[in-house]
């Protein structure tokens, strides 16, 4: 973060007074936190990471159960889902009549800053997890005045090109050179203005005239381009880095709030602090050895500090960014000041109106800043369950590997001590070995473990039944009992979500709005619902209420969907009965209800299903509906429609009968044609058969004639033979 040079000049008297004030607040805050809170957070971290308890016995079970991790990791998805199930984590409500469109615009832009400009999901995950595990989760939202400066060089520019570059707000010309380029011209023929023809000399040759040279001016420049990457930046603050006045109950009413961090000398100089002052600051790394950080990284992780670096610029300095209420101007009223402090020196001081820290606590304790975490509710259960589990495992080991009593001198001890499956133990007496059996304790241990699970569910609201992980539980009870169990468990998590929503989340989003209204000095275009919308926070007001865009305390998801569906039905009935110009529901409200229904169904972007409707559009459509001519009475219209339907039905029946008659006529004609065709075929067949018979008779007659001719021929031959015989005689 870059700081204003003017704010870094601190009056010497004020500096001495501030050093005492800041030093006292830091000591009190550290002492207050280290007394109780730090040790509890260390235990929670160690239990979450399943570190050994330190009471382990060699040769016995050393298992560490994970109740703290189960509780924290089981609750976290349920809580995060409340804020991430919709594209709009929060909604800004209009303060005055007619501010609806502006409130929607602010909602879209602030959600864009949180989710797009910053990794909103990751921030929310770590923020809430710190709260569930470390009592309090803290985020820091501030205006990061980041600028990227690059040097550029341009040559041979025309005047127009130079003007275009200088119009760029990001460019500052630091060096400019004007260069003249002279181009000599060849002599040109002299032209008579009256005739337009070249003027000839006495020799008949064109007279020539000198042409002045062309002078072109070009520019070579060196410039500095400053790209503005300023934006609202949101960061998670490690619990051990956050300090607060021991008498504070909230950040808003705290007299002192600070963040301590380890910063390199290079980073301090980059922030704008004087190099000579930074080089005089002592190094320090006590933050690395806080109980929370030691538990988080382990003993091996302490070595990550770099104060042993030979590069002085990378040496670590313990740096405090403090927000303290003090009366420096002696008017009797304490003002809020931002003070940067290191090595008992005030590096910067300025009056401010905004504390950039926002906290969540899952189980607040009234009149106290540090409440309880879910981990605090489960640490003792994890210790007890680990102890019972260890004893049960030790019992199981002894049951399966029982000891044996041996009569001295009657048993070969080498054989006895050599445990081999199927091995032989040499004994002198059959009664020399006596098994020393151990009674199993599983019958008492398992009910105890189940009892501890029930206690855990009652304390935290996180159980196997609530997460749907234990089918045996759900199969042995009625649906009503399951619903009651689930609702009771969800109630605790919904309460935590509501606490987060109404405290830290609301405060954070109001802070984002305050930052952009104060520091964003130019218009910005972002994509909203598949369209690009200009955003100009300078025209906005910071006086808007913030609400979480998810209903809590209305049952499970299915019940919420059913409720929302009922609301939609009632809105539809009102619009159908009284029109768009009714006093109860306008078109925008109906669209918003549909959008929430879609979001509850699991779709984040409702713009894929619905178009945006502004208040102005809803009012215009209602006015148009009111001015439209009255429509026909619904009953009359229905009767007319029914009569028309009956008429069409009768016509269709008549057409059906006519079609049936036509079909029967066609079938009769086809039948007659078929019979005529059959008669024709029979006649043809009869004529064919008569012709065949006549042909057979003719053939038979011909055969008879042929036989007669043959007989006559034989008779003639016989007669001739007789004549020849007579002649031969």
C-alpha positions in Angstrom: 0.0 0.0 0.0 1.4 3.4 -1.0 1.0 6.2 1.5 0.7 10.0 1.1 4.0 11.7 1.6 2.3 14.6 3.4 0.7 12.2 6.0 4.1 10.8 6.8 5.4 14.1 8.3 4.7 13.8 12.0 5.0 16.6 14.5 7.7 15.8 17.0 5.4 16.6 20.0 2.6 14.5 18.6 5.1 11.8 17.8 6.3 11.5 21.4 2.7 11.4 22.6 1.6 8.9 20.0 4.6 6.6 20.8 3.5 6.4 24.4 -0.2 5.9 23.4 0.5 3.2 20.8 3.1 1.4 22.9 0.7 1.2 25.8 -2.2 -0.1 23.6 0.1 -2.7 22.0 1.3 -4.0 25.3 -2.2 -4.2 26.8 -3.6 -5.9 23.7 -0.8 -8.5 23.5 -1.0 -9.2 27.2 -4.8 -9.6 26.9 -4.7 -12.0 23.9 -1.7 -14.0 25.2 -3.3 -14.6 28.6 -6.1 -16.9 27.3 -7.0 -16.5 23.7 -3.6 -17.5 22.2 -3.3 -20.7 24.1 -6.8 -21.8 23.3 -6.2 -21.1 19.6 -3.0 -23.0 19.8 -4.8 -26.0 21.3 -7.5 -25.8 18.6 -4.9 -25.8 15.8 -3.0 -28.7 17.3 -6.2 -30.7 17.7 -7.3 -29.8 14.2 -4.0 -31.0 12.8 -4.2 -34.1 15.0 -0.9 -33.5 16.7 0.1 -35.8 19.6 -1.2 -34.8 23.1 2.2 -35.4 24.8 0.8 -38.2 27.1 1.6 -41.0 24.7 3.1 -44.2 26.1 5.6 -46.2 24.1 4.2 -49.6 23.1 0.6 -48.5 23.6 -1.9 -47.0 21.1 -1.1 -43.4 20.1 -4.1 -42.7 17.9 -5.5 -39.2 17.8 -9.1 -38.9 16.6 -10.3 -35.9 14.5 -13.4 -34.5 16.1 -12.3 -30.9 15.8 -11.5 -31.3 12.1 -14.8 -33.1 11.5 -16.7 -30.3 13.2 -15.0 -27.4 11.5 -14.8 -29.0 8.0 -18.4 -30.3 8.4 -19.8 -26.9 9.2 -17.8 -24.9 6.7 -19.6 -26.1 3.5 -23.0 -25.5 5.1 -22.1 -21.9 6.1 -20.3 -21.0 2.9 -23.2 -22.3 0.8 -25.5 -19.6 2.2 -23.3 -16.9 0.7 -22.2 -18.5 -2.5 -25.5 -20.2 -3.7 -26.4 -17.0 -5.5 -24.6 -14.7 -7.9 -25.3 -11.9 -5.5 -23.8 -12.6 -2.0 -25.5 -9.4 -0.7 -28.1 -7.0 -1.8 -28.2 -3.2 -1.2 -31.7 -2.0 -0.4 -32.9 1.4 -1.6 -33.2 4.1 1.1 -35.5 6.5 -0.7 -38.3 6.0 -3.2 -37.0 5.8 -6.7 -33.5 4.4 -5.7 -34.3 0.9 -6.8 -32.3 1.0 -10.0 -29.3 2.6 -8.3 -29.4 0.0 -5.5 -29.4 -2.8 -8.1 -26.4 -1.1 -9.8 -24.5 -0.8 -6.5 -25.3 -4.4 -5.7 -23.9 -5.7 -9.0 -20.8 -3.6 -8.7 -19.9 -4.4 -5.1 -20.5 -8.1 -5.7 -18.2 -7.8 -8.8 -15.5 -6.3 -6.7 -15.7 -9.0 -4.1 -15.9 -12.0 -6.4 -14.1 -10.8 -9.6 -11.6 -8.2 -8.5 -10.7 -10.3 -5.5 -11.0 -14.0 -5.1 -14.2 -13.8 -3.1 -14.7 -17.5 -2.5 -11.1 -18.1 -1.2 -11.4 -15.1 1.0 -14.7 -16.2 2.4 -13.4 -19.8 2.9 -10.4 -18.7 5.0 -12.3 -16.0 6.8 -15.1 -18.3 8.0 -12.6 -21.1 8.7 -10.6 -18.9 11.0 -13.8 -18.0 12.8 -14.9 -21.7 13.2 -11.4 -22.8 14.3 -9.7 -19.7 15.9 -12.6 -17.9 17.6 -12.5 -14.9 15.3 -11.9 -14.5 11.6 -10.7 -11.2 10.3 -10.4 -9.6 6.8 -9.0 -6.3 5.8 -10.5 -4.2 3.0 -8.6 -1.2 1.9 -8.0 1.0 -1.2 -4.8 -0.2 -2.9 -3.4 2.8 -4.7 -1.3 0.7 -7.1 0.2 2.3 -10.2 2.5 0.7 -12.8 4.9 3.2 -14.4 6.7 2.3 -17.6 9.0 4.4 -19.8 8.3 4.6 -23.6 10.1 6.1 -26.5 8.6 7.2 -29.9 10.4 8.5 -32.9 9.4 10.1 -36.2 6.0 11.2 -35.0 3.8 13.5 -37.0 2.0 16.4 -35.3 -1.3 14.5 -35.3 0.3 11.4 -33.9 1.9 13.5 -31.2 -1.4 15.0 -30.3 -3.1 11.6 -30.1 -0.4 10.4 -27.7 -0.6 13.5 -25.5 -4.4 13.2 -25.3 -3.9 9.9 -23.4 -4.3 10.5 -19.7 -1.9 7.8 -18.8 1.0 9.4 -20.7 3.3 12.1 -19.4 5.9 13.5 -21.9 9.2 14.0 -20.1 11.4 14.8 -23.1 10.5 16.1 -26.6 12.7 16.7 -29.7 11.6 18.5 -32.8 13.2 17.4 -36.0 13.0 19.1 -39.4 13.3 17.0 -42.6 14.1 19.1 -45.8 13.2 17.6 -49.1 14.7 19.4 -52.1 12.4 19.9 -55.2 13.3 19.8 -58.9 12.6 22.9 -61.0 9.2 22.9 -62.6 8.0 24.4 -66.0 6.5 27.9 -65.7 2.8 27.7 -66.5 0.8 30.5 -68.2 -2.2 31.1 -65.9 -4.4 32.2 -68.8 -3.7 29.4 -71.2 -2.6 26.7 -68.8 0.3 26.0 -71.1 4.1 26.1 -70.4 5.7 29.4 -71.1 8.4 29.1 -73.8 11.6 31.1 -74.2 13.1 32.5 -77.4 14.6 29.1 -78.2 11.2 27.5 -77.9 12.2 25.7 -74.7 10.0 25.7 -71.6 11.0 28.3 -69.1 11.8 26.7 -65.7 11.1 28.0 -62.2 12.7 27.1 -58.8 10.5 25.2 -56.4 11.1 25.8 -52.6 12.0 22.6 -50.6 9.5 20.7 -48.6 10.0 21.0 -44.8 8.5 18.2 -42.8 8.5 18.4 -39.0 8.7 15.3 -36.9 8.9 14.6 -33.2 10.9 12.3 -31.1 9.6 11.9 -27.5 10.3 10.1 -24.3 7.3 9.6 -22.1 6.2 8.0 -18.9 3.0 5.8 -19.0 1.3 5.4 -15.6 -1.3 2.6 -15.6 -3.7 2.9 -12.7 -4.4 -0.4 -11.1 -6.0 1.1 -8.0 -8.8 -1.0 -6.6 -10.4 -2.3 -3.4 -8.2 -5.0 -2.1 -9.4 -7.6 0.4 -7.0 -9.7 2.4 -7.3 -12.3 5.1 -5.6 -11.4 8.4 -4.0 -14.2 10.4 -5.5 -14.4 13.9 -2.2 -13.8 15.6 -1.6 -10.6 13.6 -4.8 -8.9 14.8 -4.7 -6.8 17.9 -7.7 -5.1 19.6 -8.4 -3.1 22.8 -9.1 -5.5 25.6 -12.2 -3.5 26.6 -13.7 -3.6 23.1 -16.7 -5.7 22.2 -16.7 -4.9 18.5 -14.3 -3.4 16.0 -16.6 -0.3 15.6 -16.4 0.6 19.3 -12.8 -0.3 19.8 -10.4 2.5 20.9 -7.5 0.6 19.4 -7.2 -1.9 16.5 -4.0 -2.9 14.8 -2.4 -5.4 12.5 1.2 -6.5 13.2 3.2 -8.1 10.4 6.7 -8.8 9.4 7.7 -6.5 6.5 11.1 -6.3 4.8 13.0 -3.0 4.6 12.5 -3.2 0.8 8.7 -3.2 1.2 8.8 -0.3 3.6 10.8 1.8 1.2 8.4 0.8 -1.6 5.5 2.0 0.5 7.1 5.5 0.5 8.9 5.6 3.8 12.2 7.5 4.0 15.1 5.2 3.2 17.3 6.7 6.0 14.6 6.1 8.6 13.9 2.6 7.4 17.6 1.6 7.7 17.6 2.7 11.4 14.7 0.3 12.4 15.6 -2.7 14.4 14.8 -6.2 13.1 12.3 -8.4 14.9 10.7 -11.7 14.3 8.8 -12.4 17.6 5.6 -12.8 15.5 7.1 -16.1 14.1 7.2 -17.5 17.6 3.6 -16.8 18.7 1.7 -20.0 19.9 -0.7 -19.9 16.9 2.1 -19.7 14.3 4.2 -22.4 16.0 1.1 -24.7 16.1 0.3 -23.9 12.4 3.8 -24.5 11.0 5.4 -26.7 13.6 8.8 -26.4 15.1 10.4 -27.0 11.7 8.4 -24.2 10.2 9.9 -21.5 12.4 13.0 -21.5 10.2 11.1 -19.6 7.5 12.1 -16.2 8.9 14.8 -14.5 6.8 16.5 -12.2 9.3 19.7 -14.2 8.9 19.8 -12.9 5.3 23.0 -11.1 4.3 20.9 -8.8 2.1 19.9 -5.9 4.4 16.9 -5.0 2.2 15.3 -8.4 3.0 15.6 -8.1 6.7 12.3 -8.3 8.6 10.9 -5.5 10.7 7.9 -5.9 13.0 5.5 -3.4 11.6 2.2 -2.2 13.1 -0.7 -0.5 11.2 -2.8 1.0 14.0 -6.2 2.7 14.2 -6.4 4.5 17.4 -8.9 7.0 18.9 -7.0 9.9 20.5 -7.3 13.6 21.0 -4.2 15.0 19.3 -5.7 18.4 18.6 -6.8 18.8 22.2 -10.4 19.7 21.5 -11.6 17.3 24.0 -12.9 14.8 21.4 -11.0 11.7 20.4 -10.6 11.4 16.6 -9.8 8.3 14.7 -6.2 8.2 13.5 -4.2 5.8 11.4 -0.7 5.4 12.7 2.1 3.2 11.3 4.5 2.2 14.0 7.8 0.2 14.1 10.7 0.0 16.6 9.1 2.6 18.9 8.9 5.1 16.1 5.9 6.7 14.3 6.4 6.3 10.6 3.2 7.8 9.5 0.1 9.4 11.0 -3.1 10.7 9.5 -6.7 11.3 10.5 -9.2 8.9 9.0 -12.8 7.9 9.1 -12.7 4.1 8.3 -11.3 1.1 10.1 -10.5 -1.5 7.4 -11.0 -4.6 9.5 -14.1 -6.8 9.6 -14.6 -9.8 11.9 -16.9 -12.8 12.3 -17.3 -15.0 15.4 -19.5 -18.2 15.3 -20.5 -18.2 19.0 -20.4 -14.7 20.4 -20.2 -14.1 24.1 -22.1 -10.9 25.0 -20.0 -7.9 26.1 -16.8 -9.6 24.9 -14.9 -9.5 21.6 -13.5 -13.0 21.6 -16.3 -15.5 21.8 -16.0 -19.2 21.2 -15.3 -21.3 18.1 -16.7 -24.7 17.2 -13.3 -26.1 17.9 -13.6 -24.9 21.5 -16.8 -27.0 21.8 -15.1 -30.2 20.5 -11.5 -30.2 22.0 -12.5 -32.0 25.2 -14.6 -34.5 23.3 -11.7 -35.3 21.0 -9.4 -35.9 24.0 -11.9 -38.2 25.6 -12.7 -40.0 22.4 -9.0 -40.4 21.7 -8.4 -41.9 25.2 -11.3 -44.3 24.9 -10.2 -45.4 21.4 -6.7 -45.9 22.6 -7.8 -48.0 25.5 -10.2 -50.0 23.3 -7.3 -50.7 20.8 -4.9 -51.6 23.6 -7.6 -54.0 24.9 -8.1 -55.5 21.4 -4.3 -56.0 21.0 -4.1 -57.8 24.4 -7.2 -59.9 23.6 -5.7 -61.1 20.3 -2.2 -61.4 21.8 -2.8 -62.5 25.3 0.0 -63.2 27.8 0.9 -66.7 29.1 1.9 -67.8 32.6 4.6 -70.4 32.8 5.8 -72.7 35.7 9.4 -71.9 36.3 11.7 -74.7 35.3 8.9 -76.6 33.4 9.0 -74.6 30.1 11.7 -73.9 27.6 11.7 -70.1 27.7 13.4 -69.7 24.4 10.5 -71.6 22.7 8.0 -69.5 24.7 9.5 -66.2 23.7 9.8 -67.1 20.1 6.3 -66.4 18.7 6.0 -68.5 15.6 2.7 -69.6 14.0 2.5 -73.4 14.5 5.6 -73.3 16.6 6.5 -75.9 19.3 6.9 -75.1 23.0 8.8 -77.7 24.9 7.3 -78.3 28.4 7.9 -80.9 31.1 4.4 -80.8 32.5 1.0 -80.4 30.7 0.0 -77.8 33.2 3.1 -75.8 32.9 1.4 -73.1 30.6 -1.6 -71.1 31.7 -3.2 -68.5 29.2 -3.8 -65.2 30.9 -6.8 -64.0 28.9 -8.1 -60.4 28.9 -11.7 -59.6 28.9 -12.9 -57.5 25.9 -14.2 -54.0 26.6 -15.7 -53.4 23.2 -19.2 -53.8 24.7 -18.7 -50.8 26.9 -16.5 -48.8 24.6 -18.7 -48.5 21.5 -21.8 -47.2 23.4 -19.5 -44.6 25.0 -18.2 -43.5 21.5 -21.8 -43.2 20.3 -22.7 -41.1 23.3 -19.7 -38.8 22.7 -20.9 -38.4 19.0 -24.4 -37.4 20.3 -22.8 -34.8 22.6 -20.8 -33.4 19.7 -23.9 -33.1 17.5 -25.8 -31.3 20.3 -22.9 -28.9 21.0 -22.0 -28.0 17.4 -24.9 -28.9 15.1 -22.6 -31.1 13.0 -23.5 -34.8 12.9 -23.4 -37.7 10.5 -27.2 -37.5 10.2 -27.1 -33.8 9.3 -24.6 -34.4 6.6 -26.3 -37.5 5.3 -23.3 -39.7 5.9 -24.7 -42.4 8.2 -27.4 -44.5 6.4 -27.9 -46.7 9.5 -29.1 -43.8 11.5 -31.5 -42.7 8.8 -32.8 -46.2 8.2 -33.8 -46.9 11.8 -35.9 -43.9 12.4 -39.0 -42.4 11.0 -39.0 -39.7 8.4 -40.5 -37.3 10.9 -37.7 -38.0 13.4 -35.0 -37.6 10.7 -36.6 -34.2 9.7 -36.6 -33.1 13.3 -33.0 -34.2 13.8 -31.9 -32.5 10.7 -33.8 -29.3 11.4 -32.3 -29.1 14.9 -28.8 -29.5 13.6 -29.4 -27.1 10.7 -30.7 -24.5 13.2 -27.3 -24.1 14.9 -25.5 -23.8 11.5 -28.1 -21.4 10.2 -27.7 -19.3 13.4 -23.9 -19.1 12.8 -24.6 -18.1 9.2 -27.0 -15.4 10.3 -24.4 -14.1 12.8 -21.8 -14.0 10.1 -24.2 -12.3 7.7 -25.3 -9.6 10.1 -21.9 -8.8 11.5 -18.8 -9.3 9.4 -20.3 -9.7 5.9 -22.6 -6.7 6.2 -19.8 -4.6 7.6 -17.4 -5.7 4.8 -19.7 -4.9 2.0 -20.6 -1.5 3.5 -16.9 -0.9 3.8 -16.4 -1.7 0.1 -19.1 0.8 -0.9 -17.5 3.4 1.3 -14.1 2.9 -0.3 -15.2 3.1 -3.9 -17.3 6.2 -3.2 -14.3 7.9 -1.6 -11.4 6.8 -3.8 -12.6 5.7 -7.2 -12.4 8.9 -9.3 -13.3 7.6 -12.8 -16.0 5.7 -14.5 -15.6 1.9 -14.9 -17.4 -0.4 -17.2 -18.2 -4.0 -16.0 -20.2 -6.8 -17.5 -23.5 -7.3 -15.7 -26.1 -9.9 -17.0 -24.4 -10.2 -20.4 -24.2 -6.5 -21.0 -21.6 -3.8 -20.3 -22.7 -1.2 -17.8 -20.8 2.0 -16.8 -20.3 2.4 -13.0 -19.5 5.8 -11.5 -19.4 5.5 -7.7 -18.8 9.3 -7.4 -22.5 9.8 -7.9 -23.5 7.2 -5.3 -24.3 7.5 -1.6 -22.9 5.3 1.1 -26.2 5.3 3.1 -27.6 2.0 2.0 -28.7 -1.0 4.0 -27.2 -4.4 3.2 -29.0 -7.7 3.4 -27.9 -11.2 2.7 -29.6 -12.5 -0.4 -30.5 -15.9 1.1 -33.4 -16.7 3.4 -32.4 -18.4 6.6 -34.5 -20.2 9.2 -37.2 -21.4 6.8 -36.4 -25.1 6.8 -34.5 -27.2 4.4 -34.0 -26.6 0.7 -37.1 -28.5 -0.3 -39.2 -26.6 2.1 -37.8 -23.3 0.9 -38.5 -24.2 -2.7 -42.0 -25.2 -1.8 -42.5 -21.9 0.1 -41.1 -19.9 -2.8 -43.4 -21.7 -5.3 -46.4 -20.9 -3.1 -45.3 -17.2 -3.1 -45.0 -17.3 -6.9 -48.5 -18.8 -7.2 -50.0 -16.1 -5.0 -48.3 -13.4 -7.0 -49.6 -14.9 -10.3 -53.1 -15.0 -8.9 -52.9 -11.3 -7.9 -51.6 -10.3 -11.4 -54.2 -12.4 -13.2 -57.1 -11.2 -11.0 -56.2 -7.5 -10.8 -53.7 -6.9 -13.7 -50.3 -5.4 -13.7 -51.6 -2.1 -12.2 -52.5 -3.7 -8.9 -51.4 -2.3 -5.5 -49.7 -5.5 -4.3 -47.3 -7.0 -6.9 -45.6 -5.4 -9.9 -43.7 -7.1 -12.7 -40.3 -6.4 -11.1 -41.3 -8.0 -7.8 -42.6 -11.0 -9.7 -39.3 -11.3 -11.7 -37.2 -11.0 -8.5 -39.3 -13.9 -7.0 -38.6 -16.0 -10.0 -34.9 -15.2 -9.8 -34.7 -16.3 -6.2 -36.6 -19.5 -7.0 -34.0 -20.2 -9.8 -31.1 -19.4 -7.4 -32.6 -21.7 -4.8 -32.8 -24.4 -7.4 -29.0 -24.3 -7.7 -28.5 -21.9 -10.7 -26.3 -18.9 -9.8 -26.9 -16.8 -12.9 -30.7 -16.1 -13.2 -30.0 -13.9 -16.3 -29.8 -17.0 -18.4 -33.5 -17.5 -17.8 -34.9 -14.1 -17.1 -34.4 -10.6 -18.5 -33.7 -7.7 -16.1 -36.7 -5.5 -15.2 -36.2 -2.1 -13.7 -38.7 -0.2 -11.6 -39.3 2.2 -14.4 -40.1 -0.6 -16.9 -42.5 -2.2 -14.4 -44.3 1.1 -13.8 -44.5 1.8 -17.6 -46.0 -1.6 -18.2 -48.5 -1.2 -15.4 -49.5 2.2 -16.8 -49.8 0.7 -20.3 -52.0 -2.1 -19.0 -54.2 0.4 -17.1 -54.7 2.5 -20.2 -55.5 -0.4 -22.5 -59.2 -0.9 -23.5 -61.2 -3.2 -21.3 -61.2 -6.8 -22.4 -64.3 -8.9 -22.8 -65.6 -10.5 -19.7 -63.9 -13.7 -19.0 -67.1 -15.7 -18.6 -68.6 -14.4 -21.9 -65.3 -15.0 -23.6 -65.2 -18.5 -22.2 -68.8 -19.2 -23.4 -68.0 -18.0 -26.9 -64.9 -20.1 -27.0 -67.0 -23.1 -25.8 -69.7 -22.5 -28.5 -67.1 -22.2 -31.2 -65.5 -25.4 -30.0 -69.0 -27.2 -30.1 -69.6 -25.8 -33.6 -66.3 -27.0 -34.9 -66.9 -30.3 -33.2 -70.3 -30.7 -35.0 -68.7 -29.8 -38.3 -66.0 -32.3 -37.8 -68.6 -35.0 -37.0 -70.6 -34.1 -40.2 -67.4 -34.3 -42.2 -66.6 -37.6 -40.7 -70.1 -39.0 -41.6 -69.8 -37.7 -45.2 -66.4 -39.3 -45.4 -67.8 -42.5 -44.1 -70.6 -42.5 -46.8 -68.1 -41.7 -49.5 -66.0 -44.6 -48.3 -68.9 -47.0 -48.3 -69.8 -45.9 -51.9 -66.3 -46.4 -53.1 -66.2 -49.9 -51.4 -69.6 -50.8 -53.2 -68.2 -49.7 -56.6 -65.1 -51.7 -56.0 -67.2 -54.7 -55.2 -69.2 -54.4 -58.4 -66.1 -53.9 -60.4 -64.6 -57.0 -58.8 -67.7 -59.1 -59.6 -67.8 -57.9 -63.3 -64.1 -58.7 -63.5 -64.7 -62.2 -62.2 -67.5 -62.8 -64.7 -65.3 -61.7 -67.6 -62.5 -64.0 -66.3 -65.0 -66.9 -66.2 -66.3 -66.2 -69.7 -62.8 -66.1 -71.1 -62.0 -69.3 -69.3 -65.2 -71.0 -70.8 -64.4 -69.8 -74.3 -60.8 -71.0 -73.8 -62.1 -74.5 -72.8 -64.5 -74.7 -75.7 -61.8 -73.8 -78.1 -59.6 -76.5 -76.6 -62.4 -79.1 -77.0 -63.0 -78.1 -80.7 -59.3 -78.4 -81.3 -59.3 -81.8 -79.8 -62.3 -83.0 -81.9 -60.7 -81.6 -85.1 -57.5 -83.4 -84.3 -59.3 -86.6 -83.7 -61.2 -86.3 -87.0 -57.9 -85.6 -88.8 -56.4 -88.7 -87.2 -59.4 -90.8 -88.4 -59.0 -89.5 -92.0 -55.3 -90.3 -91.9 -56.1 -93.9 -90.9 -58.6 -94.3 -93.8 -56.1 -93.0 -96.3 -53.5 -95.5 -95.1 -56.0 -98.3 -95.4 -56.9 -97.3 -98.9 -53.2 -97.0 -99.9 -52.5 -100.5 -98.6 -55.5 -101.8 -100.6 -54.1 -100.1 -103.7 -50.7 -101.5 -103.1 -52.1 -105.0 -102.7 -54.1 -104.6 -105.9 -51.0 -103.5 -107.8 -49.1 -106.4 -106.4 -51.8 -108.7 -107.7 -51.7 -107.1 -111.1 -48.0 -107.5 -111.2 -48.2 -111.1 -110.2 -50.8 -111.7 -112.9 -48.6 -110.0 -115.5 -45.6 -112.1 -114.5 -47.5 -115.2 -115.0 
